[in-house]
Amino acid sequence: MRHALLWSLVFWAIPSLALAETPSEESEEKASSFNAESVYDKPFLMGVESASLGGYVEGSMNYMREDGVAEGPAFELRRFNLFVHASIGTRMRLMSELEFEHGTEEIALEIAQIDYKIFRGLQFRFGILLPPIGAFNQNHDAPAWEFVDRPLVSTTIFPATLSEPGAGLFGQFLFGDMGLSYQVYATNGLGPGITSNNTGRTSIPAGKREGIFEFDNNPSLAVSGRLALRHFDVGELGLSGYWSQYNTYEVEGLQTDQKRSVTMLGLDYQTSFSEVFEARGEVGYAIIEKPEGAGPEIGSRQFGAHLDLINTVWRPTLFKHQEAEFNINLRAEYVDYNIGEFTGTGQKRGDEVIALVPGISFRPVSEAVIRANYRREWHFDLQRNAPAHRGVFQLGVATYF
């Protein structure tokens, strides 16, 4: 009787909340400003009836010099991505993104998700998703960033861009100038390439596997989630996590290996002041259960962080561009792929990268950026010998269309 009463209240409450919500234009704008909604924040979507088409393109030129040896210059068309968005009635929408990397060297369906809105605080998502590992994995479009390369923590500790099939819930709650968003997903997980790959180290990005859109390589689903607090005049702070059993430990019901998991924890932040200064970044920590007998080069813990500082120094009316702006930028980043000490000696293990990236960028309009930066990197090997030095001068352009 108690259970019947409880379920009756649940089935009464959900439709009541959905009907009671009367979204205003202002509240919808606030809700869409969350990083969790960035997958839909695509300029230049051109509509045909209920469907819209858009995309972005990114190209660069790189000139690299490592320990006195130069390579390049070389031009590269990094990405050409196409978006398709469709509203299906008043509560359902579809978003997809088809990515062409390095010309046609790699073609991938990055997103293909269907959302159903019960009310703003309770929405259902199904399809090929971007798990919320930090903020970058869901907000990685090149025209949104002032630097040519993506952050190391987001691409070598966290495996951005990571797409996995699955389903889950998300939503936003608004409280005046504040808002709270959440995302919880279950997806097919990463594979054994995390510790079995050709990089010579633990590499979570190498765990992205072929066939992930068709099947899981073990009976355990991956679980991910993100909780974010946003002040609409200040910025957003997010906490995220991802857990998955990554190895194939069972075949046809028989256990063939010990279960091994990967856990990722993230902290992301974004803030702006006086409409001319912005700071944003990400901190990531990973714990990997490695196979028995794995050598010291296979790390069980990894850490990384980056901080971007963007300062708008000039907003001229230039070549009839009414919203043009020039920015000076600085990125600082650090990654440690093998936290810990060598057994028996107590010597700290290396395998670290430090990078400083000063740069400038010009936005003729907010949806396009022309950027130049210089990457200075220090690479420490596993034994922490004197670091290798790498300098890369980069030019890049990216625009939505």
C-alpha positions in Angstrom: 0.0 0.0 0.0 2.8 2.4 0.9 4.7 1.6 -2.3 1.5 2.2 -4.4 0.9 5.6 -2.7 4.5 6.6 -3.3 4.4 5.8 -7.0 1.1 7.6 -7.3 2.7 10.7 -5.8 5.7 10.4 -8.2 3.5 10.0 -11.3 1.3 12.9 -10.2 4.3 15.2 -9.3 6.2 14.9 -12.6 3.4 16.0 -14.9 2.4 18.7 -12.4 6.0 20.2 -12.4 6.1 20.0 -16.2 2.8 21.9 -16.6 3.7 24.4 -13.8 6.9 25.5 -15.5 6.3 28.6 -17.6 9.7 29.4 -19.1 10.4 33.1 -19.9 12.8 34.2 -22.6 15.2 35.3 -19.8 15.1 32.0 -17.9 15.6 30.1 -21.1 18.7 32.2 -21.9 20.1 31.6 -18.4 19.5 27.9 -18.7 21.2 27.7 -22.1 24.3 29.5 -20.7 25.3 26.4 -18.6 28.3 24.5 -20.0 26.1 21.4 -20.1 24.0 23.1 -22.8 27.1 24.2 -24.9 26.5 21.3 -27.4 23.4 23.3 -28.6 25.1 26.7 -28.5 26.0 26.7 -32.2 25.9 30.0 -34.2 24.9 30.1 -37.8 22.5 27.2 -37.7 20.5 27.6 -40.9 17.0 26.2 -40.8 14.9 24.3 -43.2 11.4 23.8 -41.6 12.2 22.1 -38.3 15.8 21.1 -39.0 18.9 23.3 -39.0 22.4 22.9 -40.5 25.7 24.5 -39.5 29.3 23.7 -38.6 32.8 25.0 -38.1 36.1 24.7 -39.8 39.6 25.0 -38.2 43.0 25.3 -39.9 46.6 26.0 -38.6 50.2 26.5 -39.5 52.9 25.0 -37.2 56.6 25.7 -37.1 58.3 23.5 -34.4 61.9 23.5 -33.1 63.0 20.8 -30.6 66.4 20.9 -29.0 67.8 22.9 -31.9 66.2 20.8 -34.7 63.5 22.5 -36.7 60.5 20.9 -38.4 58.1 22.7 -40.7 56.5 25.0 -41.4 53.5 22.9 -42.2 49.9 23.8 -42.9 47.0 21.6 -41.6 43.3 21.6 -42.0 42.5 20.2 -38.6 38.7 19.9 -38.6 35.6 20.4 -40.7 32.5 19.6 -38.7 28.9 19.6 -39.6 26.0 20.1 -37.2 22.4 19.0 -37.7 19.8 20.2 -35.1 16.1 19.5 -35.2 13.2 20.3 -32.9 10.7 17.5 -32.8 7.6 18.9 -31.3 7.8 21.1 -28.2 9.7 18.8 -25.9 12.0 16.7 -28.0 15.1 17.8 -29.9 18.0 16.1 -31.8 21.6 17.2 -32.2 24.3 15.5 -34.3 27.8 16.4 -35.3 29.8 14.7 -38.1 33.6 15.4 -37.9 36.2 15.3 -40.6 39.7 15.5 -39.2 42.9 16.2 -41.2 41.0 16.4 -44.4 39.3 13.0 -44.7 41.9 11.1 -42.7 39.4 10.4 -40.0 35.6 10.7 -40.3 33.5 10.2 -37.1 30.0 10.7 -35.9 30.8 12.7 -32.7 27.3 13.4 -31.5 23.9 11.9 -32.3 21.7 12.5 -29.3 18.0 12.8 -28.7 16.7 14.9 -25.7 13.3 14.7 -24.2 12.3 17.5 -21.8 9.9 16.7 -19.0 10.7 20.0 -17.3 13.9 22.1 -17.1 15.1 20.2 -14.0 14.5 16.7 -15.5 15.4 15.9 -19.1 16.3 12.6 -20.7 19.1 12.0 -23.2 19.9 9.0 -25.4 22.3 8.3 -28.2 26.0 9.0 -28.9 26.9 11.4 -26.1 29.8 13.5 -24.9 30.4 12.3 -21.3 30.9 15.3 -18.9 34.6 14.7 -18.0 35.4 18.2 -17.1 33.9 21.0 -19.1 36.1 20.8 -22.3 34.8 17.5 -23.6 31.4 19.1 -24.1 32.6 22.5 -25.0 35.5 21.9 -27.4 34.6 23.8 -30.6 37.7 25.4 -32.0 36.1 28.9 -32.6 35.3 29.1 -28.8 39.0 29.1 -27.8 41.8 31.6 -28.2 44.6 29.0 -28.5 45.5 26.8 -31.5 46.1 23.6 -29.5 43.7 22.0 -27.1 44.7 21.8 -23.4 46.9 18.8 -22.5 44.9 17.9 -19.4 41.7 17.7 -21.4 43.2 15.6 -24.2 46.0 13.4 -22.7 44.7 12.9 -19.1 41.0 13.2 -20.0 40.4 11.6 -23.5 38.7 14.6 -25.2 37.0 14.3 -27.5 35.3 11.2 -26.1 32.0 10.1 -27.6 30.2 7.1 -26.2 26.7 5.6 -26.8 24.4 5.6 -23.7 21.6 7.3 -21.9 21.0 9.5 -18.9 19.4 12.5 -17.2 20.3 16.1 -17.0 18.7 19.4 -15.9 19.0 22.9 -14.6 17.5 24.8 -11.6 17.5 28.6 -11.5 17.5 30.7 -8.3 17.7 34.4 -9.2 21.2 35.1 -10.2 22.3 31.6 -9.4 21.8 28.3 -11.1 22.6 24.6 -10.6 23.0 22.0 -13.3 23.6 18.2 -13.2 24.3 15.4 -15.7 24.3 11.7 -15.0 25.0 9.2 -17.8 25.6 5.5 -18.3 27.6 4.6 -21.4 29.7 1.9 -23.1 33.1 2.4 -21.5 36.8 2.6 -22.5 38.9 -0.4 -23.6 42.2 -2.1 -22.7 44.3 0.2 -24.8 44.7 2.4 -21.6 47.5 0.2 -20.5 48.2 -1.8 -23.7 49.2 0.7 -26.4 52.2 2.0 -28.4 52.8 5.2 -26.4 55.0 3.6 -23.8 52.9 4.8 -20.9 49.4 4.7 -19.4 47.2 6.6 -21.9 43.5 6.9 -21.2 42.9 8.4 -24.7 44.3 5.1 -26.1 41.4 3.4 -24.5 39.0 4.8 -27.1 38.2 1.6 -29.0 36.8 0.5 -32.3 33.3 -0.9 -32.1 32.3 1.2 -29.1 29.1 2.3 -30.9 28.1 -1.3 -31.3 29.0 -3.2 -28.2 30.8 -3.0 -24.8 33.9 -5.0 -24.3 32.7 -6.2 -20.8 29.5 -6.5 -18.8 30.0 -3.2 -16.9 28.7 0.1 -18.1 30.7 3.3 -17.6 29.1 6.0 -15.3 29.8 9.7 -15.6 28.4 12.9 -14.1 28.9 16.6 -13.5 27.5 19.0 -11.0 27.9 22.7 -11.8 27.1 25.9 -9.9 26.8 29.1 -12.0 26.5 32.7 -11.1 25.2 34.4 -14.2 27.3 37.6 -13.6 30.5 35.8 -12.5 31.0 32.4 -14.0 30.7 28.6 -13.4 32.4 26.0 -11.2 31.9 22.3 -12.1 32.8 19.0 -10.5 32.8 15.9 -12.6 33.6 12.2 -12.5 33.9 9.1 -14.7 34.3 5.5 -13.8 34.6 2.4 -16.0 35.8 -1.2 -16.0 38.1 -0.9 -19.0 39.5 -4.4 -19.6 37.8 -7.5 -21.1 37.5 -9.6 -18.0 34.7 -12.0 -19.1 34.1 -14.0 -22.2 30.8 -15.9 -22.7 30.1 -15.8 -19.0 33.5 -17.0 -17.9 35.9 -14.7 -16.1 39.2 -14.5 -18.0 40.9 -11.7 -16.1 40.8 -9.6 -13.0 38.6 -6.5 -13.3 40.5 -3.3 -13.8 38.9 0.1 -13.6 39.7 3.7 -14.5 38.5 6.6 -12.5 38.7 10.3 -13.6 37.9 13.3 -11.4 37.7 16.9 -12.7 37.3 20.4 -11.5 36.6 23.1 -14.1 36.1 26.8 -13.7 35.3 29.9 -15.8 34.9 33.5 -14.7 34.9 36.9 -16.3 35.4 40.5 -15.0 34.3 43.8 -16.6 33.6 42.1 -20.0 37.4 42.5 -20.8 39.0 39.7 -18.7 38.3 36.0 -18.6 39.9 33.1 -16.8 39.1 29.5 -17.4 40.7 26.1 -16.9 40.5 22.5 -15.8 42.1 20.3 -13.2 42.1 16.5 -13.7 43.1 13.5 -11.7 43.0 9.9 -12.9 43.4 6.5 -11.0 44.1 3.5 -13.2 44.3 -0.1 -12.0 47.1 -1.5 -14.0 47.8 -5.2 -14.9 50.0 -7.3 -12.6 53.6 -7.4 -13.8 53.3 -4.0 -15.6 56.5 -2.1 -15.6 57.2 1.3 -13.9 56.5 3.1 -17.1 52.8 2.2 -16.8 51.5 4.7 -14.2 48.5 4.2 -11.9 47.9 7.8 -11.2 47.9 10.9 -13.4 47.4 14.6 -12.9 47.0 17.7 -15.0 45.8 21.3 -15.0 45.6 24.3 -17.3 44.7 28.0 -16.8 43.8 30.3 -19.6 43.9 34.1 -19.1 42.2 36.2 -21.9 42.3 40.0 -21.8 40.5 42.1 -24.4 42.7 45.1 -25.1 41.0 46.8 -28.1 37.5 46.9 -29.6 37.8 48.9 -32.7 35.3 49.5 -35.5 37.5 47.8 -38.1 36.7 47.1 -41.8 33.0 47.6 -40.9 33.2 45.0 -38.1 31.1 46.5 -35.3 32.0 43.8 -32.7 35.7 43.3 -33.5 38.1 42.7 -30.6 41.8 42.1 -30.0 42.9 39.9 -27.1 46.2 39.1 -25.5 46.3 35.6 -24.0 48.4 33.3 -21.8 48.0 29.6 -21.0 49.9 27.7 -18.4 49.6 23.9 -18.2 51.2 21.0 -16.5 50.7 17.2 -16.8 52.2 14.3 -14.9 51.6 11.0 -16.5 53.1 8.8 -13.8 52.7 10.0 -10.3 54.8 8.1 -7.7 58.2 6.8 -6.9 60.4 3.9 -8.2 60.1 0.8 -6.0 63.2 0.4 -3.8 64.9 3.7 -4.6 62.3 6.2 -3.6 63.3 8.3 -6.6 60.4 10.3 -8.0 59.2 9.2 -11.4 59.0 11.7 -14.2 57.1 11.6 -17.5 55.9 15.2 -17.1 55.2 18.2 -19.4 55.2 21.9 -18.5 54.0 24.4 -21.1 53.6 28.2 -21.3 51.7 29.6 -24.3 51.6 33.4 -24.8 49.5 34.5 -27.7 47.3 37.1 -29.4 43.9 36.7 -31.1 41.6 38.8 -33.3 37.9 38.3 -33.5 36.3 40.2 -36.4 33.0 38.7 -35.1 32.4 36.7 -32.0 31.9 33.5 -34.0 35.3 33.6 -35.7 38.9 33.9 -34.4 42.3 34.4 -36.0 45.0 33.5 -33.5 48.8 33.3 -33.1 50.7 31.8 -30.2 54.1 30.4 -29.2 54.2 27.2 -27.2 57.2 26.6 -25.0 57.3 23.1 -23.6 59.6 21.3 -21.2 59.4 17.4 -21.4 60.8 15.3 -18.6 61.4 11.6 -19.2 60.6 8.8 -16.7 64.0 9.1 -14.9 63.6 12.9 -14.7 66.8 13.7 -16.7 67.4 17.2 -18.1 64.2 18.2 -19.9 63.9 18.3 -23.7 62.9 21.7 -24.9 60.3 22.3 -27.6 59.1 25.5 -29.2 56.2 25.8 -31.6 55.1 28.9 -33.4 51.4 28.5 -34.4 49.0 30.4 -36.6 45.4 29.4 -36.7 41.9 30.3 -37.9 38.6 28.9 -36.9 35.0 29.9 -37.6 31.5 28.7 -37.3 29.4 28.7 -40.5 
